[in-house]
Amino acid sequence: MKDQIENYINTHKDRFLNELMDMLRIPSVSADPAFSKDVEKTAAYVAEKLKEAGAENIEICATAGNPIVYADKIIDPSLPTVLVYGHYDVQPADPYELWDSPPFEPVIKNDKIYARGACDDKGQMYMHVKAFEMMMNLNALPCNVKFMIEGEEEVGSVNLGPFVKAHTERLKSDVILISDTSMLANDIPSITVGLRGLTYVEVFLTGPNRDLHSGTYGGAVANPINALTEMIASLIDPETRKIKIPGFYDDVVELSEEERALLRQIPFSVEQYQKDLDVNATRGEEGYSIIEQTSTRPTLDVNGIKGGYLGEGAKTVLPSKASAKISMRLVPNQKSERIAQLFAEYFKSLAPAGIKVEVNFHHGGEPVVVPINCIEYQAAALAYEETFGKKPIPVRAGGSIPIVALFEEVLKVKSIMMGFGLDTDAIHSPNENFGVFNYLKGISTIPYFYKHFSALKA
């Protein structure tokens, strides 16, 4: 099997790359309605490539938002079934001026593919399409495979939940396979066994009924931007960096000493971390390592602030309105809706006189942890061992895939997160990239998961 896989990838490598780059040229930005036609175009592209790969029952399923692409290959109903989940939508590319090359004109340089969506998640999702194609052409598929590729992951997967609940029989499977995470390094494979949850809110502050002259009214009328920054500053203790929202930590599960010891085994250099980010210090919750802060502790971050005059030159205005987008990453056993409620209550209590506050809960997701003694994890570990020549390290990721918790709740199966990206891939940032090595390594590793899962499940 190994020689067959290597030969197939070497023979078709250029085509694999060209097909991915064709998809990367389509700006499937789900957050901006201006790109809705491109989102639909990308869904059609994914469906066509699944058909070419040998999938059947292909359908571009309409939802209240962006379509979901479904396909399957049932070779024997008595065999195990793997459900592959991924997403074809991407983050906005703004600010465009910070990209070294246009975000939707993919280029390969330094053995990396540069484009919005290269790693998150078009490149990683497309690995599964090509791995499936390879297994079909090599007549080596050992199990049934289903695909569910959505177009709203970057905006909270709001319509995937209803779709999953309405199609539980169609999506029936033994495991869900996802590649939307990263590994520690190209020579240090790892499997993500935990994801933080998410609460995403937007706050709106209103002061006077119109913008005012800051000379005439300043000092007497509450300024919404001043109030907003004061309120945001009151959310986190400046010394301990703990979040000050009452009840925020009530349900947080602390790591055991054994779990903390395992995390300390992960290779990590604070100096290199700071160098990569071009910062001279880190600033996180007191008493926890950087790895713990970014993967096992809850956080609160302001993602954007708007208000007042932002054009060229000066305008002495006291604005009528100000707003901010704020995200909170959650850990077991925090619940996204409860955290949203606690945030809203506390944030409103911070408002000074003369300021009206509105808090909108955009979307959320629950944290997930996968046990490393289950056969789903063991199959993935054996797959990495075959292609990397060493056992992978189980790690927890700082990011969120909100739908994973719903999968387990509704479909009653575990999700395995076999990510092949790197933390340096600049996902969600300018110059997002995905290594050619990583892309091809994913294609070669995925078939071994099918092989070992089928054997362990038998």
C-alpha positions in Angstrom: 0.0 0.0 0.0 2.8 2.4 0.9 4.5 2.1 -2.5 1.2 2.5 -4.3 0.3 5.7 -2.4 3.7 7.2 -2.9 3.6 6.5 -6.6 0.1 7.9 -7.1 1.0 11.1 -5.3 4.2 11.6 -7.2 2.4 11.0 -10.5 -0.5 13.4 -9.7 1.2 15.9 -7.5 1.1 18.8 -10.0 -2.6 18.2 -10.7 -3.4 18.0 -7.0 -1.8 21.4 -6.5 -3.4 23.0 -9.6 -6.9 21.9 -8.6 -6.4 23.3 -5.1 -5.1 26.6 -6.5 -8.1 26.8 -8.9 -10.4 26.6 -5.8 -8.3 29.2 -3.9 -8.9 31.6 -6.7 -12.6 31.7 -5.9 -13.2 34.2 -3.0 -15.7 32.3 -1.0 -15.9 34.8 1.9 -19.0 33.8 3.9 -19.0 36.9 6.2 -19.6 39.3 3.3 -22.8 39.0 1.1 -20.9 40.6 -1.8 -19.2 37.2 -2.2 -22.4 35.1 -2.2 -22.0 34.1 -5.9 -18.5 33.0 -5.3 -19.6 30.9 -2.3 -22.1 29.1 -4.6 -19.4 28.7 -7.2 -17.1 27.1 -4.7 -19.7 24.7 -3.6 -20.3 23.6 -7.2 -16.5 23.2 -7.6 -16.3 20.9 -4.6 -19.3 18.8 -5.8 -17.8 18.4 -9.2 -14.4 17.3 -7.8 -16.1 14.8 -5.5 -17.9 13.4 -8.6 -14.6 13.1 -10.5 -13.1 11.3 -7.5 -15.7 8.6 -7.6 -18.3 9.7 -5.0 -22.0 9.1 -5.5 -25.3 10.6 -4.4 -23.7 14.1 -4.7 -26.0 17.0 -3.7 -25.6 20.7 -3.2 -28.0 21.0 -0.3 -29.7 24.4 0.1 -30.0 25.9 3.6 -31.2 29.2 4.9 -27.7 30.4 4.2 -24.9 28.9 2.2 -25.2 25.4 0.7 -23.8 22.2 2.1 -22.2 19.7 -0.3 -23.0 16.1 0.5 -21.6 13.0 -1.2 -20.9 9.4 -0.3 -19.5 6.1 -1.4 -21.1 3.1 0.3 -19.1 0.0 -0.8 -20.7 -2.3 1.8 -23.3 -1.3 4.4 -21.8 -3.8 6.8 -18.5 -2.0 6.9 -17.6 1.0 9.1 -18.6 4.4 7.8 -16.4 7.5 8.0 -18.0 10.9 7.7 -15.6 13.6 6.5 -16.4 17.2 7.6 -14.8 20.3 6.2 -15.6 23.8 5.0 -15.1 25.6 1.8 -15.8 29.2 3.1 -13.0 31.5 4.1 -12.3 34.5 6.3 -12.3 38.0 4.8 -8.9 38.9 3.3 -8.8 42.4 4.7 -6.5 44.3 5.0 -5.5 43.5 1.4 -2.6 45.9 1.5 -0.8 43.7 4.0 -0.6 40.8 1.7 2.6 40.2 -0.2 0.6 38.8 -3.1 -3.1 39.1 -3.8 -5.1 36.8 -1.4 -7.1 35.2 -4.2 -4.3 34.8 -6.7 -2.5 31.8 -5.1 1.2 31.5 -5.5 3.8 28.9 -4.4 7.0 30.2 -2.9 9.4 28.7 -0.4 7.4 25.4 -0.9 4.3 27.0 0.6 0.9 27.9 -1.0 0.0 31.5 -0.3 -3.7 32.4 -0.5 -6.7 33.1 1.7 -8.1 29.6 2.6 -4.9 27.8 1.7 -4.8 26.1 5.1 -8.1 27.1 6.6 -9.8 25.1 5.3 -9.7 24.6 1.6 -6.3 23.0 1.5 -7.0 20.7 4.4 -10.5 19.8 3.2 -9.3 19.1 -0.3 -6.7 16.6 1.0 -9.6 14.3 1.8 -11.1 14.6 -1.7 -7.7 13.7 -3.2 -7.1 10.9 -0.7 -10.5 9.5 -1.5 -9.8 9.7 -5.3 -6.5 7.9 -4.8 -8.1 5.1 -2.8 -10.8 4.7 -5.4 -8.3 4.5 -8.2 -6.1 2.1 -6.3 -9.2 0.0 -5.4 -8.0 0.3 -1.8 -11.1 1.8 0.0 -11.6 -0.4 3.1 -14.8 1.3 4.4 -17.7 3.5 3.5 -17.2 7.3 3.2 -19.5 10.2 3.5 -18.7 13.9 2.9 -20.4 16.9 4.4 -18.6 20.1 3.3 -20.2 23.3 4.5 -20.0 27.0 3.6 -20.6 28.8 6.9 -17.9 27.6 9.4 -16.3 31.0 9.5 -19.5 32.7 10.5 -20.6 30.1 13.2 -22.1 27.3 11.2 -25.6 28.6 12.0 -27.3 26.4 9.4 -25.3 23.3 9.8 -26.9 22.4 13.1 -30.4 22.2 11.7 -29.1 20.3 8.7 -27.5 17.7 10.9 -30.6 17.3 13.0 -32.8 16.9 9.9 -30.5 14.3 8.3 -29.3 12.1 11.1 -30.0 8.9 9.2 -28.3 10.2 6.1 -25.3 11.2 8.1 -25.1 8.0 10.2 -21.5 7.0 10.6 -19.0 5.5 13.0 -16.6 8.4 13.3 -16.3 12.0 11.9 -12.9 12.9 10.4 -11.9 16.6 10.3 -8.8 18.4 9.1 -9.1 22.0 10.3 -6.4 22.1 13.0 -2.6 22.1 13.1 0.2 19.9 14.2 3.3 20.9 16.2 5.9 20.8 13.4 6.6 18.9 10.2 8.9 16.5 12.2 6.7 16.5 15.3 3.2 15.1 14.4 0.4 15.7 16.7 -3.4 15.1 16.9 -5.8 17.6 18.3 -7.8 16.0 21.2 -9.4 19.2 22.5 -11.0 22.4 21.2 -12.0 25.4 23.1 -15.5 26.7 22.9 -16.6 30.1 21.8 -18.8 33.0 22.7 -18.9 35.9 20.2 -20.7 39.1 21.0 -21.0 42.6 19.6 -21.6 45.6 21.8 -23.2 48.9 20.8 -22.9 52.1 22.8 -25.0 55.2 22.2 -24.6 58.5 23.8 -26.1 61.8 22.4 -28.6 61.6 19.6 -26.1 62.9 17.0 -22.4 63.5 16.5 -21.3 66.6 18.4 -18.6 69.2 18.1 -15.9 68.0 20.6 -15.0 71.5 21.6 -18.6 72.7 22.3 -19.8 69.6 24.1 -16.6 67.7 25.1 -16.2 67.5 28.9 -20.0 67.7 29.5 -21.5 64.9 27.4 -20.5 61.2 27.7 -18.3 60.1 24.8 -19.3 56.5 23.7 -15.7 55.7 22.5 -14.3 56.8 25.8 -16.9 54.8 27.7 -16.3 51.8 25.5 -12.6 51.7 26.1 -13.1 52.2 29.9 -15.6 49.4 30.0 -13.4 47.0 28.0 -10.5 47.8 30.2 -12.6 46.8 33.2 -13.2 43.3 31.9 -9.7 41.9 32.7 -7.6 42.4 35.8 -4.4 44.2 34.7 -2.2 42.2 37.1 -3.4 38.6 37.1 -5.0 38.9 33.6 -8.0 37.0 34.9 -11.4 37.9 33.5 -13.5 39.9 36.0 -17.0 38.8 34.9 -18.7 37.4 38.0 -19.3 33.7 37.6 -17.1 33.4 34.5 -14.9 30.7 36.0 -17.6 28.8 38.0 -17.7 25.8 35.6 -14.0 25.8 34.5 -12.4 22.3 34.9 -8.8 22.7 36.1 -6.2 20.5 34.6 -4.8 17.7 36.8 -1.0 17.7 37.6 -0.7 14.7 35.3 -2.3 16.6 32.4 -0.1 19.7 33.0 2.9 17.4 33.0 1.9 16.0 29.6 1.6 19.5 28.2 5.1 20.3 29.4 6.4 17.5 27.2 5.4 19.5 24.1 8.5 21.1 22.6 8.2 24.9 23.0 10.6 27.9 23.1 9.3 31.1 24.6 12.1 33.0 22.9 11.3 31.6 19.5 7.6 32.3 20.1 8.3 35.9 20.8 10.7 36.2 17.8 8.1 34.7 15.4 5.6 37.3 16.6 8.1 40.1 16.8 7.1 40.9 20.4 9.4 41.4 23.4 7.1 39.8 26.0 4.0 37.8 26.4 1.0 38.7 28.5 -1.4 36.0 29.7 -3.2 34.7 32.7 -0.9 34.5 35.7 0.2 31.1 36.9 -0.1 29.3 33.5 2.4 28.5 30.8 1.8 29.9 27.3 0.7 26.5 26.0 -1.8 26.3 28.9 -3.0 29.9 28.3 -3.6 29.3 24.6 -5.3 25.9 24.8 -6.7 25.0 28.2 -7.7 28.4 29.7 -10.6 30.6 28.9 -9.9 34.0 27.3 -11.5 37.3 26.3 -10.3 39.4 23.4 -11.5 42.4 21.5 -11.6 41.6 17.8 -12.5 45.1 16.5 -13.6 48.6 17.6 -15.6 51.1 15.5 -16.7 54.7 16.2 -16.1 58.3 15.4 -14.2 59.7 12.5 -11.8 57.3 10.8 -11.1 59.2 7.5 -8.0 61.1 6.5 -6.9 64.1 8.4 -8.7 65.4 11.5 -12.3 66.0 12.5 -13.0 67.1 16.0 -16.1 65.0 16.7 -17.7 63.6 19.8 -19.4 60.6 18.3 -22.9 59.5 18.9 -22.1 55.8 18.7 -19.3 53.2 19.2 -19.2 49.5 19.0 -16.9 46.5 19.5 -16.7 42.8 18.6 -15.6 40.6 21.4 -14.8 36.9 21.5 -14.4 34.6 24.5 -12.7 31.2 24.2 -14.2 28.6 26.5 -13.0 25.4 28.2 -14.8 22.4 29.7 -17.4 22.7 31.2 -18.3 26.3 30.2 -21.5 26.9 28.1 -21.5 29.5 25.4 -25.0 30.9 26.0 -24.4 31.1 29.8 -21.1 33.0 29.2 -22.9 35.3 26.8 -25.5 36.1 29.5 -22.9 36.7 32.2 -21.0 39.0 29.9 -24.0 41.0 28.9 -25.1 41.5 32.5 -21.6 42.6 33.7 -20.8 44.8 30.6 -24.1 46.7 31.0 -23.4 47.3 34.7 -20.1 49.0 33.7 -21.8 51.7 31.6 -21.5 55.3 32.9 -24.4 57.7 33.1 -25.5 59.0 29.7 -24.6 55.8 27.8 -27.1 53.2 26.5 -25.7 49.7 25.9 -26.9 46.9 23.7 -25.2 43.4 23.6 -25.8 41.0 20.7 -24.8 37.4 20.9 -23.7 36.4 17.4 -22.8 32.8 17.8 -21.1 30.3 20.0 -19.8 26.7 20.3 -19.0 24.3 23.1 -15.6 23.0 24.1 -14.7 19.3 23.2 -12.2 16.8 24.5 -11.5 13.4 22.9 -10.1 10.6 25.1 -6.8 9.2 23.8 -7.7 5.6 24.7 -10.6 5.4 22.2 -10.2 3.4 19.0 -10.9 6.6 16.9 -7.8 8.2 18.3 -5.7 5.0 18.2 -6.5 4.6 14.4 -5.3 8.2 13.8 -2.2 7.7 15.9 -1.3 4.6 13.9 -1.9 6.4 10.6 0.6 9.2 11.6 3.1 6.6 12.8 3.0 5.0 9.4 3.8 8.2 7.4 5.9 10.2 9.9 7.7 7.3 11.4 6.9 8.3 15.0 4.0 8.5 17.4 2.0 11.7 17.4 1.6 13.9 20.5 -2.0 14.5 21.7 -2.5 18.3 22.1 -5.3 20.7 22.8 -6.0 23.5 20.3 -6.8 27.1 21.2 -9.3 27.5 18.4 -12.9 26.4 18.1 -14.9 24.3 15.7 -18.4 24.9 17.1 -20.0 22.1 15.3 -17.9 19.3 16.8 -19.8 19.3 20.1 -23.1 19.1 18.2 -21.9 16.2 16.1 -21.3 14.2 19.3 -24.6 15.3 20.8 -26.8 14.6 17.7 -24.9 11.9 15.7 -23.6 10.1 18.8 -20.1 9.7 17.4 -16.7 11.1 18.1 -14.7 13.4 15.9 -11.1 12.9 15.2 -9.1 16.1 14.2 -6.3 15.2 12.0 -4.8 18.6 11.2 -1.8 19.1 9.0 -1.3 22.8 9.2 1.2 24.7 11.3 0.7 27.5 13.8 2.9 29.6 11.5 0.4 29.3 8.6 -1.1 32.7 9.4 -4.7 31.6 9.2 -7.2 34.5 9.5 -4.2 36.8 8.8 -2.6 38.4 5.7 -0.2 36.0 3.9 -2.1 32.8 5.0 -0.2 29.8 3.7 -0.1 26.0 3.6 3.1 23.9 3.1 3.2 21.8 0.0 4.7 19.1 2.2 1.8 19.4 4.6 -0.8 19.2 1.8 0.7 16.1 0.3 1.4 14.5 3.7 -2.2 14.8 4.5 -3.2 13.0 1.3 -0.8 10.2 2.1 -1.8 9.8 5.8 -5.6 9.9 5.5 -5.8 6.4 3.8 -4.0 4.8 6.7 -6.7 6.2 9.1 -9.3 4.4 7.0 -7.2 1.2 7.1 -6.6 1.2 10.8 -10.1 2.4 11.8 -11.7 -0.3 9.7 -9.4 -3.0 11.3 -10.0 -1.8 14.9 -13.7 -1.4 14.3 -14.1 -4.9 12.9 
